[in-house]
Amino acid sequence: MDKNKSYRIFISVAEPSADAHCAGLITALHKRGCDNIEFVGVGGPKMAEAGCKLLQTTIGKAVMIYNAFRYIIHYHKLIRSITRYLKINKVDLVIVCDSPSFNFHIAKAAKKAGIKTLFYVAPQLWAWAGWRINKLRKLCDKLCCILPFEEAWFSQRGIDVVFVGNPLFDELDLPIAKSKRNYENFEPENASIALMPGSRAAEIKTLWRPMQQIALRLKQKYPGITFTTVAVDAERKQVLEAAQIDGFDCRYAISSVVETAAAVDFSIVASGSATLQVAAAGCPMVIMYQSSRILWHLIGCWLVKTRYLSLVNILAGRELMPEYMPYFSSIDPIVDSIEQFLDNKDTLARISSELISLVEPLAAKKAGDKVADVVIEMLL
């Protein structure tokens, strides 16, 4: 990269986790003295704080759209706006992070404008929609993947790919191994449980109420049990509070998955990247996801190619943690599973150790630094 030349990078994200990943990347580039790079894009407050000029906010209350038709209209307009920007402005590199259903459109616009494109976080084509590999091959100049097995999978299919580590762990202060627990003094009657219903509007809508119902059932058996609910930001906290059911009481923690998981004895988690963060805290969990039973049997089971659906179990190659997905018809099995864990401290200690061993390879690299190396190389 020429230090005497000015560069402009456009970054596209549509989810809170991607906002954090790209903020970390921007910070890593600033630390390397790349002050001649202008960052422009669509994203959230963390990217803005890191120094990215946001053309539109895609994270937060303004885009928590529950109506499907309004959601489609909103993002169709946004894609058109970004396409126009890339056509009339000089941009040296486009970085798209996660949200492939949205960001494939942005990558296509970049390709039409003759701009190199970096995919940060691989679309999970190994799990479903594998036929989209041809589209990815056309649109992607470089892929930075964050799961170890993805590097070989995408490379074998003609994608220029590198495993960069997992950005979820870039900010961990302590070695993951120190999070291992022995549960020697654990008493289920005084257990502390984390509820993590996710960040997407659909996740909160389908998981928050049953998670609270599970908590109330556990409270009946363990009267001294306490609950902490993780909200990705203050706006999601307001949404959760507004939907809190009678009789349920909890403390709220904002944007602190690892910290909360480290402070509790067990977690109830929406399927997604949070499961890896909970694992990094050595915290046993059950994993939930709710979709339509009819749609799953008609379409979903034919599309999904992996035996397990949660990231923790995919990496483990077995059901290390119980996963209640793609749907659940009753909370009874979930409650029973949690009670079995809480009543066996030896099992909790063993699972804690296995979770730590599972995620240690993901934290061996600093993803932000590795992606910064790729960005500098692509600007040469």
VOGU-3710 file (C-alpha; in Angstrom, 3 decimals, decimal comma):
1> mdknksyrif> 0,000/0,000/0,000  1,347/3,383/-1,016  1,518/5,682/2,048  1,460/8,729/-0,241  -1,829/7,718/-1,821  -5,337/8,103/-0,436  -7,695/5,117/-0,406  -11,389/4,666/0,181  -12,869/1,430/1,559  -16,604/0,790/1,564
11> isvaepsada> -17,846/-1,542/4,327  -21,269/-3,180/4,369  -22,772/-4,809/7,470  -26,353/-5,471/8,558  -26,016/-7,110/11,969  -24,588/-6,092/15,370  -21,922/-8,806/15,363  -20,639/-7,680/11,960  -20,636/-4,078/13,186  -18,278/-5,151/15,988
21> hcaglitalh> -16,083/-7,242/13,654  -15,576/-4,393/11,195  -15,003/-1,854/13,958  -12,192/-4,105/15,140  -10,779/-4,241/11,612  -10,858/-0,449/11,249  -9,090/-0,096/14,610  -6,442/-2,634/13,564  -5,736/-0,669/10,378  -5,494/2,617/12,299
31> krgcdniefv> -2,983/1,022/14,685  -0,840/0,193/11,677  -0,734/3,847/10,715  -3,105/3,521/7,772  -4,397/7,059/8,175  -4,587/7,470/4,411  -7,623/5,167/4,261  -11,107/6,679/4,332  -13,768/4,289/5,623  -17,294/4,721/4,302
41> gvggpkmaea> -20,236/2,364/4,493  -23,410/1,146/6,104  -23,331/-0,257/9,609  -23,757/0,616/13,239  -22,427/2,664/16,146  -19,260/0,644/16,694  -18,098/1,193/13,132  -18,909/4,891/13,426  -16,964/5,155/16,665  -13,998/3,434/15,025
51> gckllqttig> -13,947/6,063/12,295  -16,274/4,937/9,523  -18,523/7,515/7,864  -21,946/5,894/7,775  -24,094/6,627/4,758  -26,941/4,833/6,519  -27,414/3,041/9,816  -28,304/-0,632/9,432  -28,047/-1,540/13,124  -30,484/-0,501/15,831
61> kavmiynafr> -34,062/0,515/16,393  -34,464/2,179/13,018  -34,118/-1,173/11,235  -35,862/-3,505/13,717  -38,577/-4,256/11,183  -40,995/-7,075/12,006  -43,187/-6,769/8,908  -41,692/-8,866/6,092  -42,960/-6,636/3,282  -41,587/-3,450/4,875
71> yiihyhklir> -38,287/-5,274/5,515  -37,939/-6,164/1,830  -38,800/-2,640/0,682  -36,336/-1,106/3,160  -33,397/-3,217/2,021  -34,280/-2,973/-1,656  -34,010/0,822/-1,381  -30,756/0,509/0,552  -29,211/-1,775/-2,070  -30,160/0,677/-4,819
81> sitrylkink> -28,625/3,547/-2,856  -25,343/1,676/-2,304  -25,244/0,616/-5,950  -25,486/4,275/-7,012  -22,756/5,259/-4,549  -20,338/2,628/-5,830  -21,054/3,652/-9,424  -20,323/7,373/-9,024  -17,633/7,394/-6,314  -14,062/6,161/-6,398
91> vdlvivcdsp> -13,799/3,161/-4,076  -10,667/1,014/-3,873  -12,075/-1,940/-1,953  -15,477/-3,182/-0,792  -15,680/-5,270/2,366  -18,895/-7,182/3,028  -19,301/-8,832/6,411  -21,793/-11,630/7,086  -25,520/-11,282/6,085  -25,020/-12,976/2,679
101> sfnfhiakaa> -28,630/-12,548/1,551  -28,044/-8,790/1,690  -24,332/-8,578/0,987  -24,348/-10,726/-2,144  -26,239/-7,806/-3,715  -23,574/-5,360/-2,531  -20,783/-7,577/-3,867  -22,593/-7,801/-7,197  -22,793/-4,000/-7,354  -19,089/-3,771/-6,534
111> kkagiktlfy> -18,229/-6,251/-9,276  -20,243/-4,259/-11,828  -18,386/-1,134/-10,752  -15,038/-2,902/-11,173  -14,163/-2,823/-7,454  -12,359/-5,642/-5,667  -14,428/-7,292/-2,939  -13,380/-8,913/0,321  -15,835/-11,209/2,094  -15,200/-11,111/5,863
121> vapqlwawag> -17,022/-14,098/7,436  -17,868/-16,884/5,026  -21,471/-17,569/4,024  -22,324/-20,967/5,478  -22,651/-22,702/2,128  -21,215/-25,880/3,663  -24,424/-26,108/5,723  -27,020/-25,170/3,126  -27,465/-23,486/-0,267  -24,234/-25,002/-1,558
131> wrinklrklc> -25,263/-24,178/-5,123  -24,476/-20,509/-4,374  -20,765/-21,323/-4,495  -20,725/-20,349/-8,171  -22,108/-16,923/-7,326  -19,551/-16,495/-4,549  -16,734/-17,499/-6,893  -17,792/-14,751/-9,324  -18,225/-12,020/-6,716  -15,459/-12,696/-4,204
141> dklccilpfe> -11,834/-11,670/-4,729  -10,777/-12,817/-1,239  -12,591/-14,656/1,527  -11,587/-14,368/5,198  -13,242/-17,248/7,039  -13,580/-17,521/10,817  -14,107/-21,269/11,323  -11,087/-23,585/10,861  -12,694/-26,196/8,599  -13,999/-23,552/6,185
151> eawfsqrgid> -10,578/-22,823/4,676  -10,241/-26,275/3,094  -13,923/-26,452/2,118  -13,912/-23,185/0,163  -10,411/-23,674/-1,239  -11,435/-27,006/-2,739  -14,211/-25,151/-4,539  -12,001/-22,543/-6,147  -12,277/-19,674/-3,658  -9,219/-17,648/-2,630
161> vvfvgnplfd> -9,640/-18,094/1,122  -7,710/-17,738/4,383  -8,656/-18,654/7,956  -8,097/-15,554/10,098  -9,277/-16,729/13,506  -12,534/-15,685/15,084  -13,129/-11,980/15,823  -15,454/-12,893/18,690  -12,348/-13,597/20,750  -10,144/-10,658/19,731
171> eldlpiaksk> -10,925/-8,675/22,864  -10,606/-11,454/25,442  -8,320/-10,327/28,242  -7,389/-13,742/29,622  -6,307/-16,995/27,935  -9,393/-19,097/27,302  -7,928/-22,017/29,266  -8,314/-20,000/32,473  -12,093/-20,014/32,023  -12,314/-23,729/32,760
181> rnyenfepen> -14,492/-24,472/35,816  -14,603/-27,278/38,385  -18,053/-26,559/39,922  -16,810/-27,873/43,275  -18,874/-25,415/45,292  -21,837/-25,299/42,934  -25,318/-25,666/44,432  -28,239/-25,898/41,973  -30,597/-24,246/44,471  -28,583/-21,033/44,091
191> asialmpgsr> -27,643/-21,346/40,438  -27,324/-18,316/38,187  -28,614/-18,696/34,640  -28,099/-16,495/31,588  -30,832/-16,032/28,991  -29,578/-15,009/25,539  -32,530/-14,652/23,130  -30,417/-13,211/20,291  -30,230/-9,863/18,541  -32,487/-10,276/15,514
201> aaeiktlwrp> -36,102/-9,219/15,768  -37,309/-12,667/14,666  -35,191/-14,401/17,312  -36,529/-12,211/20,093  -40,087/-12,662/18,856  -39,897/-16,464/18,859  -37,458/-17,252/21,694  -37,881/-14,638/24,414  -41,236/-15,816/25,723  -40,355/-19,552/25,900
211> mqqialrlkq> -37,039/-18,702/27,550  -38,921/-16,833/30,254  -41,333/-19,743/30,648  -38,376/-22,102/31,083  -36,962/-19,766/33,723  -40,234/-19,767/35,659  -40,322/-23,572/35,597  -36,754/-23,742/36,918  -37,657/-21,249/39,634  -40,312/-23,648/40,899
221> kypgitfttv> -37,730/-26,365/41,534  -34,828/-24,098/42,550  -36,333/-21,113/44,439  -32,976/-19,402/44,892  -32,084/-19,417/41,205  -31,374/-16,047/39,524  -31,429/-14,931/35,894  -29,455/-12,485/33,765  -30,679/-11,576/30,282  -28,238/-10,364/27,641
231> avdaerkqvl> -29,400/-7,616/25,262  -27,145/-6,643/22,382  -27,843/-2,934/22,950  -30,075/-0,560/24,901  -32,759/-0,642/22,202  -33,019/-4,444/22,311  -33,185/-4,192/26,105  -36,290/-2,014/25,793  -37,857/-4,560/23,433  -37,140/-7,384/25,884
241> eaaqidgfdc> -38,466/-5,433/28,852  -41,683/-4,609/26,986  -42,277/-8,329/26,360  -41,414/-9,508/29,884  -44,110/-11,886/31,186  -45,805/-11,736/34,574  -43,865/-13,358/37,393  -40,509/-13,355/35,612  -37,694/-11,279/37,083  -34,146/-10,827/35,838
251> ryaissvvet> -31,180/-8,522/35,616  -30,275/-7,144/32,185  -26,747/-6,958/30,791  -26,000/-5,047/27,595  -23,604/-6,394/24,951  -21,694/-8,688/27,273  -22,093/-12,298/26,190  -18,682/-13,559/27,327  -18,667/-11,517/30,528  -22,169/-12,669/31,450
261> aaavdfsiva> -21,471/-16,312/30,587  -18,333/-16,148/32,737  -20,372/-14,899/35,702  -23,179/-17,490/35,565  -23,367/-21,257/35,987  -25,408/-22,133/32,907  -26,824/-20,450/29,791  -29,882/-20,746/27,559  -28,743/-19,442/24,178  -30,216/-18,626/20,781
271> sgsatlqvaa> -28,352/-20,510/18,083  -25,640/-18,424/16,458  -22,237/-16,932/17,185  -23,145/-16,360/20,837  -22,824/-20,098/21,426  -19,098/-19,863/20,704  -18,720/-16,937/23,096  -20,515/-18,867/25,815  -18,238/-21,831/25,118  -15,197/-19,545/25,476
281> agcpmvimyq> -16,391/-18,753/28,990  -16,457/-22,475/29,775  -20,193/-22,236/30,426  -22,459/-25,227/29,671  -25,628/-24,378/27,754  -28,694/-25,492/25,893  -29,214/-24,052/22,423  -32,582/-23,001/21,016  -33,981/-21,940/17,684  -37,604/-21,732/16,615
291> ssrilwhlig> -38,902/-21,964/13,076  -41,977/-23,399/11,408  -42,297/-27,165/11,767  -44,167/-27,320/8,439  -41,563/-25,265/6,552  -38,760/-27,326/8,058  -40,213/-30,620/6,832  -41,253/-29,192/3,466  -38,054/-27,277/2,667  -35,530/-26,888/5,478
301> cwlvktryls> -34,568/-30,521/6,044  -33,815/-30,868/2,326  -31,606/-27,773/2,226  -29,526/-28,237/5,372  -26,606/-30,605/4,838  -25,052/-30,747/8,311  -25,991/-33,317/10,947  -26,007/-30,637/13,642  -27,275/-27,075/13,368  -25,485/-25,159/16,142
311> lvnilagrel> -21,909/-23,961/15,680  -20,708/-25,600/18,890  -21,927/-29,026/17,805  -20,786/-28,579/14,196  -17,258/-27,865/15,422  -17,396/-30,743/17,902  -18,758/-33,148/15,316  -21,234/-34,434/17,901  -23,974/-33,140/20,168  -21,736/-31,700/22,840
321> mpeympyfss> -24,560/-29,390/23,967  -28,289/-30,136/23,595  -29,744/-28,253/20,651  -33,485/-27,720/20,354  -33,733/-26,710/16,746  -34,880/-26,081/14,073  -38,061/-25,967/16,163  -39,426/-27,177/19,473  -43,018/-28,092/20,230  -42,758/-27,979/24,022
331> idpivdsieq> -40,414/-26,516/26,627  -40,677/-29,685/28,755  -37,653/-31,487/27,206  -35,596/-28,296/27,493  -36,450/-27,883/31,166  -35,667/-31,558/31,826  -32,298/-31,244/30,096  -31,317/-28,173/32,119  -32,359/-29,836/35,375  -30,199/-32,865/34,561
341> fldnkdtlar> -27,200/-30,577/34,100  -27,855/-28,570/37,252  -28,213/-31,732/39,324  -24,830/-33,124/38,224  -21,825/-30,924/38,993  -19,394/-33,522/37,590  -21,096/-33,300/34,201  -20,971/-29,505/34,323  -17,226/-29,572/35,053  -16,523/-32,068/32,258
351> isselislve> -18,546/-30,066/29,713  -16,793/-26,849/30,753  -13,418/-28,423/30,001  -14,586/-29,786/26,643  -15,993/-26,423/25,586  -12,699/-24,699/26,335  -10,752/-27,268/24,323  -13,190/-26,820/21,426  -12,827/-23,051/21,036  -9,131/-22,578/21,884
361> plaakkagdk> -8,041/-22,967/18,223  -10,463/-20,199/17,211  -8,783/-17,743/19,561  -5,209/-18,589/18,572  -5,168/-15,741/16,025  -6,288/-12,130/16,244  -8,793/-11,945/13,417  -8,776/-8,154/13,152  -5,009/-8,122/12,639  -5,100/-10,949/10,104
371> vadvviemll> -7,849/-9,302/8,049  -5,923/-6,014/8,201  -2,991/-7,824/6,545  -5,327/-9,015/3,784  -6,753/-5,515/3,269  -3,299/-3,941/2,925  -2,289/-6,633/0,443  -5,430/-6,053/-1,631  -4,732/-2,308/-1,794  -1,281/-2,843/-3,311
//
